[in-house]
Amino acid sequence: MKLLLCLECGDLFNLDYSIKKCSCGKVEGKYIDNINAVYKGGVAVPMGISNPSLLEAIRNQPEKGMGEEFTAFTIPKKCPTFIKQDQ
């Protein structure tokens, strides 16, 4: 799953096939197809969540206590499937 983090307002949001923006409007992005996405914003940090890791954490969600961890990561600045576009 691809996400965008706005370092200006702190919003972290997932992408869709239509453009989504953070609260302050300085970061936006969208999916082009099932794999490829584009984004804009000088304060944007592309991020990802490992889908299998997230599904496993959901299956193992405890009733109480600490939640189940899953894998999240920053996506490289130059990534062929998540492309930063000029403003």
C-alpha positions in Angstrom: 0.0 0.0 0.0 1.4 3.4 -1.0 1.0 6.4 1.3 2.0 10.0 1.4 3.2 11.9 4.5 3.1 15.7 4.5 5.9 17.2 6.6 4.0 20.5 6.8 0.7 19.4 8.4 1.5 15.9 9.5 -1.2 14.2 7.5 -0.5 10.6 6.4 -2.9 9.3 3.8 -3.4 6.4 1.4 -3.9 6.9 -2.3 -6.9 6.3 -4.6 -7.5 6.6 -8.4 -8.6 10.2 -7.9 -6.3 12.8 -6.5 -6.1 13.0 -2.7 -4.6 15.9 -0.8 -3.4 16.5 2.7 -5.1 19.1 4.9 -2.8 22.0 4.0 -2.9 21.1 0.3 0.9 21.0 -0.2 1.0 17.3 -0.9 -1.2 15.3 -3.4 -1.1 12.0 -5.2 -3.0 9.3 -6.9 -2.7 5.8 -8.3 -2.4 5.5 -12.1 -3.1 1.7 -12.1 -2.8 -1.1 -9.5 1.0 -0.6 -9.1 2.0 2.8 -10.3 1.3 6.2 -8.6 2.3 9.8 -8.9 2.6 12.6 -6.3 3.5 16.3 -5.9 4.8 18.4 -3.1 8.1 19.6 -1.8 7.2 18.5 1.7 6.0 15.0 0.6 7.5 11.8 1.9 6.4 8.6 0.0 5.8 5.7 2.3 4.6 2.2 2.1 3.0 -0.6 4.2 3.7 -4.2 3.5 0.3 -5.6 2.6 1.1 -9.2 3.8 2.5 -7.8 7.1 -0.6 -5.7 7.7 -3.0 -8.6 7.0 -1.0 -10.8 9.4 -1.2 -8.1 12.1 -4.9 -7.8 11.5 -5.4 -11.5 11.9 -3.3 -11.4 15.1 -4.9 -8.3 16.6 -5.0 -8.8 20.4 -8.1 -8.1 22.5 -6.0 -5.8 24.8 -2.5 -4.8 25.7 0.0 -3.8 23.0 -1.2 -3.9 19.4 0.3 -6.1 16.7 3.2 -4.5 14.8 3.4 -4.5 11.0 6.0 -3.3 8.5 6.0 0.3 7.2 8.8 1.9 5.3 9.9 5.0 3.4 9.9 4.6 -0.4 13.1 5.7 -2.1 13.1 9.2 -3.6 13.6 7.7 -7.0 11.2 4.8 -7.4 9.9 3.6 -10.8 6.4 2.9 -9.4 5.9 6.0 -7.3 7.0 9.1 -9.3 7.3 12.6 -8.0 6.0 15.1 -10.5 7.1 18.7 -10.9 4.8 21.3 -9.4 
